[in-house]
Amino acid sequence: MLKIDRSIRRCWKNIIHGTHAVAVAGRGLLFCLIIGVISGCASPESLEMGSYDPSHDQRAIAGYYRNQALAMHEKAKAQATTAARYEELFGAESDLVSGARLLAQYYEQTALELGRLADAHASVDRTGRRPTAVQ
């Protein structure tokens, strides 16, 4: 009993002085590092995003492009909102307004292009054939 009591006191003393906490934090960091390395080594094969080869995962590629297109649509909406706010603050002729509108237009065009790529890859997934021309 005396030995256990001393052990508990020593543990509390270390915790109070921080040595135990540093050791535990160090072990936690080491554990996270090991898990990160293992998960990096076990990552799935990377996708060739520009490939229309039916042997590649065209559904995954199409999904990626669709997600990117949605993100671009959201950015376009945000820039259009920003342009409207700038117009209220600085007037319609402000450089900030025209810049925000141009950026919104760019994001929208990019979203349309990404949508076309997604459709082309989805078509390859459905038909198993490469597209004749990607627009």
C-alpha positions as CSV (number, residue, x, y, z in Angstrom):
1,M,0.0,0.0,0.0
2,L,2.8,2.4,0.8
3,K,4.5,1.7,-2.6
4,I,1.2,2.5,-4.4
5,D,0.7,5.7,-2.3
6,R,4.2,7.0,-3.2
7,S,3.6,6.2,-6.8
8,I,0.4,8.2,-6.9
9,R,2.1,11.1,-5.1
10,R,4.9,11.0,-7.6
11,C,2.5,10.9,-10.5
12,W,0.6,13.9,-9.1
13,K,3.9,15.8,-8.5
14,N,4.9,15.2,-12.1
15,I,1.5,16.3,-13.4
16,I,1.6,19.4,-11.3
17,H,5.1,20.2,-12.5
18,G,4.2,19.5,-16.1
19,T,6.7,16.7,-16.9
20,H,4.0,14.1,-17.3
21,A,1.9,16.4,-19.4
22,V,4.8,17.0,-21.8
23,A,5.5,13.3,-22.0
24,V,1.9,12.6,-22.8
25,A,1.7,15.3,-25.4
26,G,4.9,14.1,-27.0
27,R,3.4,10.6,-27.2
28,G,0.2,11.9,-28.7
29,L,2.2,13.9,-31.3
30,L,4.2,10.8,-32.2
31,F,1.1,8.8,-32.5
32,C,-0.5,11.4,-34.9
33,L,2.7,11.4,-36.9
34,I,2.7,7.7,-37.3
35,I,-0.9,7.6,-38.3
36,G,-0.3,10.3,-40.8
37,V,2.5,8.4,-42.4
38,I,0.6,5.2,-42.5
39,S,-2.5,6.8,-44.0
40,G,-0.3,8.5,-46.6
41,C,1.3,5.3,-47.6
42,A,-2.1,3.6,-47.8
43,S,-3.7,6.2,-50.0
44,P,-5.6,5.0,-53.0
45,E,-4.2,5.4,-56.5
46,S,-4.3,8.9,-57.8
47,L,-6.7,9.8,-60.7
48,E,-5.5,11.1,-64.0
49,M,-8.0,13.9,-64.3
50,G,-7.4,14.7,-68.0
51,S,-7.8,11.1,-69.1
52,Y,-10.9,9.9,-70.9
53,D,-9.7,6.3,-70.8
54,P,-12.6,4.1,-69.8
55,S,-10.4,2.0,-67.6
56,H,-10.0,5.0,-65.2
57,D,-12.7,5.9,-62.7
58,Q,-14.6,8.3,-64.9
59,R,-17.4,8.5,-62.3
60,A,-15.0,9.8,-59.7
61,I,-13.5,12.2,-62.1
62,A,-16.9,13.5,-63.1
63,G,-17.8,13.9,-59.4
64,Y,-14.7,15.9,-58.8
65,Y,-15.4,18.3,-61.7
66,R,-19.1,18.7,-60.6
67,N,-17.9,19.6,-57.1
68,Q,-15.5,22.1,-58.5
69,A,-18.2,23.6,-60.7
70,L,-20.5,24.0,-57.6
71,A,-17.7,25.7,-55.8
72,M,-17.2,28.1,-58.7
73,H,-21.0,28.8,-58.8
74,E,-20.8,29.7,-55.1
75,K,-17.8,32.0,-55.6
76,A,-19.7,33.7,-58.5
77,K,-22.7,34.3,-56.3
78,A,-20.5,35.7,-53.6
79,Q,-18.7,38.1,-56.0
80,A,-22.1,39.2,-57.4
81,T,-23.2,40.0,-53.8
82,T,-20.0,41.8,-53.2
83,A,-20.4,43.9,-56.4
84,A,-23.9,44.9,-55.3
85,R,-22.6,46.0,-51.9
86,Y,-19.7,47.9,-53.5
87,E,-22.1,49.6,-55.8
88,E,-24.2,50.8,-52.8
89,L,-21.1,52.1,-51.1
90,F,-19.0,53.5,-53.9
91,G,-21.3,54.0,-56.9
92,A,-21.8,52.0,-60.1
93,E,-18.7,53.4,-61.8
94,S,-16.3,52.3,-59.1
95,D,-13.3,50.1,-60.0
96,L,-14.2,47.8,-57.1
97,V,-17.7,47.2,-58.6
98,S,-16.3,46.4,-62.1
99,G,-13.6,44.2,-60.6
100,A,-16.1,42.2,-58.5
101,R,-18.4,41.8,-61.5
102,L,-15.6,40.6,-63.8
103,L,-14.5,38.1,-61.1
104,A,-18.1,36.9,-60.8
105,Q,-18.2,36.5,-64.6
106,Y,-14.9,34.6,-64.6
107,Y,-16.1,32.2,-61.9
108,E,-19.3,31.6,-63.7
109,Q,-17.5,30.8,-67.0
110,T,-15.1,28.5,-65.1
111,A,-18.1,26.7,-63.5
112,L,-19.7,26.2,-67.0
113,E,-16.5,24.7,-68.3
114,L,-16.0,22.4,-65.3
115,G,-19.6,21.3,-65.8
116,R,-18.9,20.4,-69.4
117,L,-15.9,18.4,-68.3
118,A,-18.0,16.6,-65.7
119,D,-20.6,15.8,-68.4
120,A,-18.0,14.5,-70.8
121,H,-16.5,12.2,-68.1
122,A,-19.9,11.0,-67.0
123,S,-20.7,10.2,-70.6
124,V,-17.5,8.0,-70.8
125,D,-18.6,6.3,-67.6
126,R,-22.1,5.6,-69.0
127,T,-21.0,4.5,-72.5
128,G,-17.5,3.2,-72.0
129,R,-16.3,5.1,-75.0
130,R,-14.1,8.2,-75.2
131,P,-15.8,11.4,-76.4
132,T,-15.2,12.4,-80.0
133,A,-14.7,16.1,-79.0
134,V,-14.7,17.8,-75.6
135,Q,-16.2,21.3,-75.9
